């Protein structure tokens, strides 16, 4: 028998059919700024109407949340996850997301899986107003076990140089405003899988919880929230922004502060979503560890002066004041009380 790429595990024809469908989906996110259709060696995007533009880039993946999705055989939300994880990082600089590229790696091309992932990517790109201008679907037989895959992405945004949000503008007495999350987003899933022993027994994912109004698995797969539609109108009122990802409030809020200042956060000022209470109770996770790993219900923390507080809370009604910026006298960058 003559050796072929297909006999080695790579089905080029199947991959080409998937890419054709992806191109049609991606085209729905394109505006006049996109100068090339999907399928070339590089995506071209025309930058215009900026006086002193600064490009802001970000990259991320979905992490071990993929394991939950594989066990549940539910994939579309993962596309939203990867876009929003990336976009929410770059908007902390005050940037508008311009375009996104995805990367899907799998042992064998699965057209249904790929289309579900890209459908989610396209949905999030539309929500954030950015174009899907390229990507890569790699078939890597021998590198991934059956049904396993990886999903990552890359985003580029733009901001006028004089409008960049930066920690240096934050002052003692400034206000911390929290914007709710939709759950775990894309962080903490290794701990979840460990305490629930999901690798050996995925059955807890299919248990219905009254407090969640759905199964545990469905709650864990709630997509990473898109914050740009909320954040864009209030950027003129904000000095600095923290995206609350892995490491929770303790690790991420300091990234939006000067080193001589710290965040004084009152934990009773927002409602912690029930998914976190369920995980704490079932998994026996200590409260301090919960706050060190998860976002605990706050996906973004905005920092502004006292005079801008009401404008922000009016434009984002679900936002709430969660604390203030104080002098760093103890070396602890975030005080949770």
N, C-alpha and C positions, 0 to 999 in steps of 0.2 A: 504493500500500500504506500502510495506517495504521501509524504508528510506535508501537511498544510497548516496554515495558521489556525483553522477551525479545529483540526485534530489536536492542536496544542492547547485548546480551550478558549480561543479568542474568535468570536463570531463577528466578523467585520460587517457582513450584510445586516445582521440584526442591529448592530450598533448604528449603522447608517440610517436605518428606518427610525430609530429612536431620536437621532439627532434632527431628522427632518421634522418630526412632531415638536421637538423642543424649539426649533427655529420659529415655528408659527406662534407658539406661546410667548416667546421672548419678544417678538415683533410688536405685541400688544402693549409693551412698556416703552416703546421708542417714540421720541419726539423728533423734531427737526434737527436737534443737536447731534443725534446719532447718525453718522455718515456711512456706516457699513452694516450690512445684514449679518446675522450670525452665520458662522461657517468659514470666515477668513482666518488668517493667522493672527490677527490682532483687531481689537475693536477700536474704532475711531470716534471720538467725541469732541465736538467743537465747543470750546469755552468762550463765552461772549458776555458782554454787559457788566464786566467787572473792571474796576480801576486798578486795584492792586491785589489780585487774587492769590490766596494761599491754598494749596491743595492739602487736604487732610485724608490720610489713608488708614484703614483698619482691616484686620483679618481675625477670623475666629472659626471655631467648629462647634458642632452640637454636643460633643463629648459623649459620655456614657449614657446620656438620655436615649441614645440610639438603641441600647440594650432593652429599654422599656418598650420602645416602639416595635422592635423586632418580636418581642414576646407577645405584644398585643396585636401585631400585624396591622399597625395603624401608622401611616407614614406622612400624610400630607402636611401636618402641622410642623414637621421637621424643616420644611423649606422656609416657613415663616420664621422658625427659630434661628436659622443660620443668617438670614438677612437682618433680622432685628438685633441679634447679638452684635453684629458688625456696625450697623447704622447707629445704634444707641451709643456706641463708643465714640464715633466721630462727631456726633452732634454735641458732645460735651464741650467741644471747642467753639461751638456756635456755628458749625458748618452745615450747609445744605447738602444732603447726599445727591451725587450726580449719577454714578453708575455702579453696577454690581457685577461680579463674576463668581460663578459657583464652581466647585470641584467635587465630583462624585467618583469614588473609587470602589470597585466591587470585584468579586471573583468571577462573576458571569453576568452579562447584561441581562437585566430583567426589565422589559419595557414597561410593565405596570408600575413597578417600583420607581423607575426613573421618572416616568410621567407624573406620578403622585408627588415626588419631591419637587420637580420643577413647577408644578401647578402651585405649590405652596410658596416657592421662591417668587413666582410671578405675582401672586396675590400680595405679598409683602412689599415687593418693589412698587407696585401700583399705589399701595397705601402710603408709602414713603415718598412717592414722586420721583423715584430714580429708575434708570433704565437697566435692564439686563442685557449687557452688550457682548457677553462672551462667557466661556466656561470650558470645562473639560470633563468628559465621562471616560474613565479609564477602566478597562477590563483587565484584571490582574489575577489570572488563575494561579492557584497555589499560595497566594498571599492572604486570601480571606477564606474563612470557612463558609460552607453553604449558608445563604441568607444574610451573611454579614456584609457590611459596607461601611464606608466613611463619607462624611459630608462636611465640607468646609466652604468658606467664601471670603471674598475680598471686596471692599467698598472704597470708593474715592468720593470725597466731598470737597466743597470749596467755601471759603469765607474771606471777606475783605480783611486785609491785614490789620487795620485799625479797629476791627470789630471782634477780634479773637477773644474768647473768654479765657481767663487765666487766673490761677490762684492768687497771683500777686496783687490783684485788685481788692481782695477780701480784707475786711477790717474787723477788729473786735467790736461786738455789738450787732453784727449782721445777723440776719434771720435764716434759719434752715427750714425749708419747705419740702415735705415729702410728697411724692406722687405714687399712688398705689401700684403694686405689681399684680400680675394675674396668676401668681403661684411661684414655683421654683424657677421659672424661666429656663435657663440652661445650666444651672449650677447646683452642685451638691448631690448629684445622682449616684456617685460612687458610694457615698455614705448611706443613701437610701437603699441601694442594692445590698449593701453589707448587712445593715441591721434587719432587713426584711428577709434575708437569705434568698433573694429572688433568683440568683444564678442556679440554685439547686431546686427551688420550688416557686415557680411564678404564680401560683394560685392566688396569693394575696392581692395581686393586681386586679383580679376579677371579682373581688368582694365589693358589694355595694355598701356605701356608708351614708347614713341618713344626713349627717352634717355636711357632706360634700354634695349630695344630690346626684351622685354618680358613683361609678366604681373608683377604687383607688388609682388604677392604671389610667383611667380617663382624666382624672384630676392631675396626675403627674405629667400627662402629655399636653396639658394646656399650653398653647404656644407662648413663646417669649413675646412680650407686648411691644408694639410699635409706638415709640414715644415721639417721633418727629412731628406728627400732626398736632400733638398737644404742645410740644416745646417751641415750635417755630414762632407762634404769635407772641410768646413771652420772652424771647431771647433779648430784646432791648432792655428788659427790666432785671436781667440776671447778671451776676458777676462771675459765677463759676458753677459748674454742674458736676455731680458725681453719679456715675452709672453703677448701681449696686449689683455687682456680679460675684464671682467666687471670693470668699473672704468676708462677705457681708458688709455691714456698716463700718465695722472696725477697721477693715483694710482699705475700703474704697473712699469713704468720706475724706480721709487725710490727703488723698491725691488731689482734692479740690481746694486745699487750704495751704496757706503759707506755714512754714515749719514752726513759727513762733506762736501759732494759734491752735486751738483745739475745738472740737464740736461737743457741746453739751446737749445731749438728746434725751428727751422725756419719753419713755417707752409707752406710757399710757395715752399718748396723743393720737394714736392710730389703731385701727382694728387689724389684728393679725388674722389672715385668712385661715379657715378651718383646716386646710391641707397640712399646715405646719403643726397644728395641735394633734392631728391624727398621727403624723409621723413621730412626734415626740412621745405620744402615749404608747403606740405600738412598738416603736423601736427602742424605747427607754433611753432617749437621748437627753443629756443634761441641757438645761436652758441656756447656759453660757456657750455650750458647743453649738446649739441651734443658731444663736446670734452670730457666732464666728464663721459659720459655714453658709447659711442661707440668707436671702434678702429679707425674710420675715415680714413681707408685705409691702416693702418700699422698693420700687424699682429704680427710682431716681430721687436724688436730693438736690434741690436748687438752693443756691445761696444768693441772697439779695440784701439790700439795705432796708431799714424799717419802712421807708417811704414807698417802696415798691411792693410790699407784701400784699396789700389789698388788690392791686391791679393783677398780680399773678393769680391770686385765689379766685378772683372774679372770672378770669379767662380759663382757669382750670378749676371748676367748682369742686372736684373730688380731692384736690390738693389740700394739705393741712400743715399748719406750722408745727414742727416737731422739736424745735430747739433753737439754740443760738450759738454764735461763735464767741468763744471766750479766750482769755490768755492761757497759753500753755505753760503751766507752772510745775507740773508733776512729770512731764515727759509722756504722759498718756494722751494720745491724739484724739480719742473719742471716749467720752464718758456717757455710759448708758445708765439711766437711773429711773 
